[in-house]
Amino acid sequence: MSHPIYIGGHWREGRGDVIVSRFPADDSINAELRAASLEDVEDAVTAADAAWRDPGWAQRLPHQRAEVLYRVSDLIMQQLDTLSRLQTRDNGKPLSETRALVASAAGTARYMAAACETLEGELPTRRSAEFMTFSEYEPLGVIAAITPWNSPIASDMQKVAPALAGGNAVVLKPAEATPLMALKLAELFEQAGLPKGLLSVLPGRGSVIGDALVRHPKVRKISFTGGTSTGRHLAHIAADKLIGTSLELGGKSPTIVCKSADVEQAVRGIAYGIFSSGGQACIAGSRLFIHERQYNAVMARLLEVTSGLRVGHPETDGVHIGPLINTAHRDSVSAYVDQARQEGGKVLIGGQAPDDPDLAGGSYYLPTIIEGLPANSQVCREEIFGPVLVALKYKDEADLIRQANDSVYGLAAGIWTQDYRQALTLARQLEAGTIWINTYKKFAISTPFGGFKESGLGREKGRQGIQAYMQQKSIYLGLDSTPMGWSQ
C-alpha cells in the first residue's frame, strides 16, 4: 500500500505517478507513494483558500495562532531522534547533521510563534488636525511553498511557520526526491491542532505540480528555495500574475583567508563550510581565496584535515560526510571534476567515488580540492552542489574583491582574519547577502537571510520573515465633525 499524502487536511492517496523514496546510502526503498495530480492541486488550493478565510484563521489573534506553532515545536523536540533518522533516510545526511536540522525546525516554529505576538502596525505622525492614520498588516491568502531536497524539515519550516503565523494557508510542494519529511511535518501540525485545509503537502515533479500550483489564480505568493533557473521561471510567472515572490537560489560563495588569519581556525572552518552536507548547500564555501603569503601553509594543513574526514554510512557515529542525494547527482559532480581536469586544474585530493566496497551501493563522493584553475573557468563559476573546493591565490584586496565579486551569484561569503577592521572593510565590499567572519554556516532564525544578484529575491527569517507573507493596509480616521465636500 502506498504512503498517503496530505490534501486539504485529509490523508489520501495521490492521483499522480508513483514516487519511490530511496535511501541514498544503499539505494534501498524507504517508501512508495503516488504523487499529487493536477486535480489534487485544485483540491488543495481550494481548501486552503476556504480555510484561511473561514472559519477565520486570519482573524485569530496572534497569540492564538502562536499556540499551534508552540505545540509543533514541542512535538518536534519530543520526537527528535525519530525525525532525525527519518531525515537521514530521506536524503542521506549524517545523523549529526539531521539532529541539528530537526532542532532548527523546532526553533523556527518557536521563534515565529513568539515573533507573531510582537508584530505591530504603524501609527504615523499626524499631518492634519482633521484626521489620523494607522496601518495594519494582513495575510495574503494562499501561499505556494516549494522546497529543496538538501535540508527538508528546516527549509519546510522556514516557509510554513512564518506564513501560518501571518494568518495564511500554505500548499507545500517538497522536492520529489525527499517527500517523507514534509509529510511528517504535516502530521505534526495536524497533531498540534492546525485547522484542516491550512496546510497541504503535494509531492510530485516540480515541472508539473509545482508549475500548476504557482499558476493557480488563488495563489497569492510564491516562496521557493532551489536552483536559479527554476527561480527565474517562477519569477516570470509571478510577474504575469502581479504577485510577490521570495526566492532563495544558488550560490558560488567565496571564502577568504587573509594574511593575518589563524590558519588552524581558518582551515577547519573552510573544510566544514564546503564538505559538511557533502557540499549540498547553497551557501557552501566552494571558492577559496588565499593570500599568496599564506597559500602554502593553508593548503598543506587543509589537505591534512580533508584527508582525515570520514566518508561513510550516515547512520554510523563519527561519519563526517554521507552520500549525495542520488547517483545521477553524483555523476553530475564527477563530470564537473572531469571538466576541471580538462581546464588544466590539478586535483589534490578526492576526485572520485570511494573504493570502499561497503559503500559501493550508495551515491558517495570523496571530498575534493582542486587548484590551478583560472577564476573564469566553468568549475569556478558554476554551482556544483557537491564536495568540491576550488583554491585560488590573490595578491591584494583590490585583486581579491575583483575576483570574489566576479560571479552571477551573491548568497554568502566567509572571511578569516585577525584584523577586524580589515574584516569589516571586506564585508562591506563583498556582494553577498550573508557574510561570516571567523565562522561559517552558522545561522540564527532571528537574522534575515537571502541573496544578492542571481542568488535570489527577498529575505527569510527574522520578524520581517512573517511580514513577507503579509500586506500592509493604511486606514484614515476622520476627526473633524464638519461635513465634507465642496462649499455650496
C-alpha positions, 0 to 999 in steps of 0.5 A: 500500500502506498504512503498517503499524502496530505490534501486539504487536511485529509490523508489520501492517496495521490492521483499522480505517478508513483514516487519511490523514496530511496535511501541514498546510502544503499539505494534501498526503498524507504517508501512508495507513494503516488504523487499529487495530480493536477486535480489534487492541486485544485483540491488543495488550493481550494481548501486552503483558500476556504480555510484561511478565510473561514472559519477565520484563521486570519482573524485569530489573534496572534497569540492564538495562532502562536499556540499551534506553532508552540505545540509543533515545536514541542512535538518536534523536540519530543520526537527528535531522534525519530525525525532525525533518522527519518531525515537521514533516510530521506536524503542521506545526511549524517545523523549529526547533521539531521539532529541539528536540522530537526532542532532548527525546525523546532526553533523556527516554529518557536521563534515565529510563534513568539515573533507573531505576538510582537508584530505591530502596525504603524501609527504615523505622525499626524499631518492634519488636525482633521484626521489620523492614520494607522496601518495594519498588516494582513495575510495574503491568502494562499501561499505556494511553498516549494522546497529543496531536497538538501535540508527538508524539515528546516527549509519546510519550516522556514516557509510554513511557520512564518506564513501560518503565523501571518494568518495564511494557508500554505500548499507545500510542494517538497522536492520529489526526491525527499517527500517523507519529511514534509509529510511528517511535518504535516502530521505534526501540525495536524497533531498540534491542532492546525485547522484542516485545509491550512496546510497541504503537502503535494509531492510530485515533479516540480515541472508539473505540480509545482508549475500548476500550483504557482499558476493557480489564480488563488495563489497569492505568493510564491516562496521557493528555495532551489536552483536559479533557473527554476527561480527565474521561471517562477519569477516570470510567472509571478510577474504575469500574475502581479504577485510577490515572490521570495526566492532563495537560489544558488550560490558560488560563495567565496571564502577568504583567508587573509594574511593575518588569519589563524590558519588552524581556525581558518582551515577547519572552518573552510573544510566544514563550510564546503564538505559538511552536507557533502557540499549540498548547500547553497551557501557552501564555501566552494571558492577559496581565496588565499593570500599568496603569503599564506597559500602554502601553509593553508593548503598543506594543513587543509589537505591534512584535515580533508584527508582525515574526514570520514566518508561513510554510512550516515547512520554510523557515529563519527561519519563526517560526510554521507552520500549525495542525494542520488547517483545521477547527482553524483555523476553530475559532480564527477563530470564537473571534476572531469571538466576541471581536469580538462581546464588544466586544474590539478586535483589534490585530493578526492576526485572520485567515488570511494573504493570502499566496497561497503559503500559501493551501493550508495551515491558517495563522493570523496571530498575534493580540492582542486587548484590551478584553475583560472577564476573564469573557468566553468568549475569556478563559476558554476554551482556544483552542489557537491564536495568540491573546493576550488583554491585560488591565490590573490595578491591584494584586496583590490585583486581579491574583491575583483575576483570574489565579486566576479560571479552571477551569484551573491548568497554568502561569503566567509572571511578569516582574519585577525584584523577586524577592521580589515574584516569589516572593510571586506564585508562591506565590499563583498556582494553577498547577502550573508557574510561570516567572519571567523565562522561559517554556516552558522545561522540564527532564525532571528537574522534575515537571510537571502541573496544578492544578484542571481542568488535570489529575491527577498529575505527569510527569517527574522520578524520581517520573515512573517511580514513577507507573507503579509500586506500592509493596509493604511486606514484614515480616521476622520476627526473633524465633525464638519461635513465634507465636500465642496462649499455650496 
